[in-house]
């Protein structure tokens, strides 16, 4: 585990299109938690998770179709239904799992307690009629994962597959806590005890994807480094796995392919070694290049954008800058579809929502002038 004391807080750990627009432009979130359904509550009609009318977007554990594992932040589940009754069924949950529940533009946070299984009511009031449901996992994978078992609706409810989103392109963000959106809704100090204030939907990646009506995926782990960091595993050991664990299975990466892949890593290599009085990793440049080569192997047609910044190391560390620039120069020399961007905005603690907006504004403005964006569309 990584430290969370005051000395560490200055360093990093480690919805695009309609779904992000809904998440960010909707009215303020309703109550923070949903109470458990009492045992005496009458069960409605169960629409099991394996029902083909659910739309799943993200990297799920689909080993058991009846109980898919919801793992990574920004994972999404949607369906349309009728009636004024809605509940959620979850299987085994580990750690902390928080979702944004959006129904017809209204939103609330749903907390799924750790344990063997839960029936939870919808935290939003529902009127009769047809509704569109979207579940968005706001908390990151390393904080907790949960099995989704389905929804409960009225026995006479009608169920339909939601309309396919009108995405213009697909974006994947790979990174650490900056990219995960850790602490972005915290107060003055970073905190890690309650992950409900770690909201990926307000991260710079989600905001950037929204600006381009892009399908958005996020593979980021707080504390994760390229060579060393506050997380036990390195980025190369995690980015292409189902769970944020090297021993977990690898997904079929050909099932969903991004048009643009963003990589924002290195902050933890700097912060960890700086905090421990160690030299900056001598193998950073080569390890960084190897990681990008692996990403290129998985996505041969994607544009790859190498990012730096957002916190102290990416902005102020000369050691990180030199090592990163050396790797980037060689990667761009050998791969015409690799580009780089450095954020000017940075924060001494983890970026808050306003910081993420500033970072997204910078990145969006730069992307709008890039030829590969026109090709991706």
CORPE-V995708 format. One record per backbone hydrogen bond with DSSP energy under -1.0 kcal/mol. NH is the residue of the N-H (numbers start at 1). CO is the residue of the C=O. If there is no record, write none. Layout:
BEGIN
NH_CO ; NH_CO
END
This chain:
BEGIN
8_5 ; 11_8 ; 20_16 ; 21_17 ; 22_18 ; 23_19 ; 24_20 ; 25_21 ; 26_22 ; 30_107 ; 37_119 ; 41_38 ; 45_153 ; 47_151 ; 49_149 ; 51_48 ; 54_51 ; 55_78 ; 57_76 ; 61_69 ; 67_64 ; 69_61 ; 70_146 ; 74_137 ; 75_72 ; 76_57 ; 77_135 ; 78_55 ; 79_133 ; 80_160 ; 81_131 ; 82_158 ; 83_129 ; 87_152 ; 88_120 ; 89_150 ; 90_118 ; 91_147 ; 93_115 ; 94_145 ; 96_143 ; 99_110 ; 100_136 ; 101_108 ; 102_134 ; 103_106 ; 104_132 ; 106_103 ; 108_101 ; 110_99 ; 112_97 ; 115_93 ; 118_90 ; 120_88 ; 121_35 ; 122_86 ; 131_81 ; 133_79 ; 134_102 ; 135_77 ; 136_100 ; 137_75 ; 138_98 ; 139_98 ; 143_140 ; 146_70 ; 147_92 ; 148_68 ; 149_89 ; 150_89 ; 151_47 ; 152_87 ; 153_45 ; 157_154 ; 160_80 ; 167_165 ; 168_213 ; 171_215 ; 172_260 ; 173_217 ; 174_262 ; 175_219 ; 177_13 ; 180_176 ; 181_177 ; 182_177 ; 184_181 ; 185_197 ; 186_183 ; 198_195 ; 200_138 ; 202_199 ; 203_200 ; 207_203 ; 208_204 ; 209_205 ; 210_206 ; 211_207 ; 213_210 ; 214_209 ; 215_169 ; 217_171 ; 219_173 ; 221_175 ; 224_221 ; 230_223 ; 231_223 ; 235_225 ; 237_234 ; 238_235 ; 239_235 ; 241_238 ; 242_249 ; 245_243 ; 248_245 ; 253_251 ; 255_252 ; 259_170 ; 260_170 ; 261_303 ; 262_172 ; 263_305 ; 264_174 ; 270_266 ; 271_267 ; 272_268 ; 273_269 ; 274_270 ; 275_271 ; 276_272 ; 278_273 ; 284_281 ; 287_283 ; 288_284 ; 289_285 ; 290_286 ; 291_287 ; 292_288 ; 293_289 ; 294_290 ; 295_291 ; 296_292 ; 297_293 ; 298_294 ; 299_295 ; 302_299 ; 303_259 ; 304_337 ; 305_261 ; 306_339 ; 307_263 ; 308_341 ; 315_311 ; 316_312 ; 317_313 ; 321_317 ; 322_318 ; 323_319 ; 324_320 ; 325_321 ; 326_322 ; 327_323 ; 328_324 ; 329_325 ; 330_326 ; 331_327 ; 332_328 ; 333_329 ; 334_330 ; 335_331 ; 338_335 ; 339_304 ; 341_306 ; 343_308 ; 347_310 ; 353_184 ; 356_352 ; 357_353 ; 358_354 ; 359_355 ; 360_356 ; 361_357 ; 362_358 ; 363_359 ; 364_360 ; 365_361 ; 366_362 ; 367_363 ; 368_364 ; 369_366 ; 370_367 ; 373_370 ; 375_371 ; 376_372 ; 377_373
END
